[in-house]
Amino acid sequence: MKIYTKTGDKGTTGLIGGARVSKADLQIEAYGTVDELNSYLGLMRDSFSEENASNQLLSIQNNLFVLGAGLATAPKGTKMQLPPLKISFIDDLEKWIDAMNHELPNLQHFILPGGHVSSSYAQIARSVCRRAERRVIALNQGDPRFSMEIKYLNRLSDYLFVFARFILLKRERQEVKWIPNPD
């Protein structure tokens, strides 16, 4: 299999379904940001090796491929059979958030990213997830077929925030409280 096709040398790329669009198109920006997010999740999985967390992150990575495939599909669709983004994926995120929150102390301050490198990776992933969500919202305004993707990304950013806190708890590290104007 050849990796390079040269079909994008003039700044266009193909969507699933055959349409060609600019690589600067909002649709490409949306699924490209989801791809970036997926890469950070791989980094998180490599840096925090608790088995349960690793399994959750792997499941999320697979879900993001499903989500990305939907985002990469031409507006007129495709005859290709793509896996659907399911409400159960969101239910899983909520279940995992609730389980982690059960172990965490109540949040009484805003917290700054940091405290442990693994937690910082989760915070970076959270901010990339929020950017992906904004891109999909913008895309959905002109092409309203991505409401489930918006919900999933919104819940995933919540998961990543809680996961960052959970890592600190498991690593026995303190959260970095935001103290405005510390002088």
ABEGO torsion letter per residue (X at the ends): XBABAGAAAAGBBBBBGGBBBBAABAAAAAAAAAAAAAAAAAAAAAABABAAAAAAAAAAAAAAAAAAAAAABBAAEBABBBBBBBAAAAAAAAAAAAAAAAABBBBABBBBBEGBAAAAAAAAAAAAAAAAAAAAAAAAAABBAAAAAAAAAAAAAAAAAAAAAAAAAAAGBBBBBBBBGAX
